[in-house]
């Protein structure tokens, strides 16, 4: 009295077919599959990403280098507006 036998599974499939009809069953199957996939992703801790949708690689960020400080500084010429 522990596991499901093949007859149990056939009976459950037949009852589901009678309740929901042949047109609705594929839609329900997709919904359950998506639900289980999201649950698995959430519990495995990969940030909600599925293996079916790999993250897009980010473009490398360019760092701006600070201008090199020179030991000799040139004098600043004042400008006068006439």
One Martini backbone bead per residue (centre of mass of N, CA, C, O) as a GRO file, in nm:
protein
   82
    1UNK     BB    1   0.055   0.064   0.018
    2UNK     BB    2   0.255   0.282  -0.136
    3UNK     BB    3   0.265   0.268  -0.434
    4UNK     BB    4   0.214   0.327  -0.755
    5UNK     BB    5   0.041   0.191  -0.996
    6UNK     BB    6  -0.046   0.177  -1.321
    7UNK     BB    7  -0.353   0.189  -1.251
    8UNK     BB    8  -0.352   0.457  -1.103
    9UNK     BB    9  -0.250   0.634  -1.336
   10UNK     BB   10  -0.476   0.567  -1.536
   11UNK     BB   11  -0.710   0.668  -1.358
   12UNK     BB   12  -0.613   0.961  -1.330
   13UNK     BB   13  -0.606   1.024  -1.637
   14UNK     BB   14  -0.908   0.966  -1.689
   15UNK     BB   15  -1.025   1.175  -1.493
   16UNK     BB   16  -0.884   1.421  -1.620
   17UNK     BB   17  -1.014   1.388  -1.899
   18UNK     BB   18  -1.310   1.417  -1.800
   19UNK     BB   19  -1.283   1.698  -1.657
   20UNK     BB   20  -1.104   1.873  -1.892
   21UNK     BB   21  -1.021   1.756  -2.149
   22UNK     BB   22  -0.827   1.751  -2.441
   23UNK     BB   23  -0.774   2.070  -2.465
   24UNK     BB   24  -0.670   2.135  -2.156
   25UNK     BB   25  -0.427   1.943  -2.080
   26UNK     BB   26  -0.176   2.081  -2.215
   27UNK     BB   27  -0.203   2.345  -2.056
   28UNK     BB   28  -0.171   2.218  -1.775
   29UNK     BB   29   0.108   2.089  -1.824
   30UNK     BB   30   0.260   2.355  -1.873
   31UNK     BB   31   0.193   2.485  -1.602
   32UNK     BB   32   0.325   2.269  -1.422
   33UNK     BB   33   0.608   2.280  -1.546
   34UNK     BB   34   0.662   2.578  -1.480
   35UNK     BB   35   0.620   2.556  -1.176
   36UNK     BB   36   0.844   2.345  -1.117
   37UNK     BB   37   1.080   2.503  -1.240
   38UNK     BB   38   1.059   2.754  -1.053
   39UNK     BB   39   1.090   2.598  -0.790
   40UNK     BB   40   1.369   2.477  -0.849
   41UNK     BB   41   1.515   2.750  -0.893
   42UNK     BB   42   1.451   2.867  -0.610
   43UNK     BB   43   1.583   2.626  -0.440
   44UNK     BB   44   1.878   2.630  -0.582
   45UNK     BB   45   1.984   2.942  -0.615
   46UNK     BB   46   1.982   3.079  -0.937
   47UNK     BB   47   1.784   3.338  -0.953
   48UNK     BB   48   1.546   3.213  -1.146
   49UNK     BB   49   1.712   3.047  -1.345
   50UNK     BB   50   1.716   2.868  -1.625
   51UNK     BB   51   1.870   2.649  -1.846
   52UNK     BB   52   1.704   2.752  -2.096
   53UNK     BB   53   1.788   3.057  -1.982
   54UNK     BB   54   2.057   3.203  -2.029
   55UNK     BB   55   2.254   3.439  -1.947
   56UNK     BB   56   2.363   3.731  -2.050
   57UNK     BB   57   2.639   3.870  -2.141
   58UNK     BB   58   2.839   4.108  -2.030
   59UNK     BB   59   2.982   4.388  -2.089
   60UNK     BB   60   3.271   4.522  -2.065
   61UNK     BB   61   3.409   4.741  -1.847
   62UNK     BB   62   3.538   5.058  -1.864
   63UNK     BB   63   3.811   5.205  -1.724
   64UNK     BB   64   3.912   5.501  -1.599
   65UNK     BB   65   4.196   5.669  -1.608
   66UNK     BB   66   4.393   5.846  -1.434
   67UNK     BB   67   4.572   6.106  -1.448
   68UNK     BB   68   4.888   6.172  -1.464
   69UNK     BB   69   5.112   6.290  -1.244
   70UNK     BB   70   5.316   6.553  -1.260
   71UNK     BB   71   5.603   6.708  -1.140
   72UNK     BB   72   5.547   6.920  -1.364
   73UNK     BB   73   5.403   7.233  -1.361
   74UNK     BB   74   5.220   7.449  -1.533
   75UNK     BB   75   5.140   7.752  -1.580
   76UNK     BB   76   4.873   7.961  -1.546
   77UNK     BB   77   4.701   8.156  -1.774
   78UNK     BB   78   4.551   8.438  -1.767
   79UNK     BB   79   4.241   8.565  -1.862
   80UNK     BB   80   4.125   8.842  -2.054
   81UNK     BB   81   3.845   9.052  -2.086
   82UNK     BB   82   3.795   9.318  -2.349
   0.00000   0.00000   0.00000
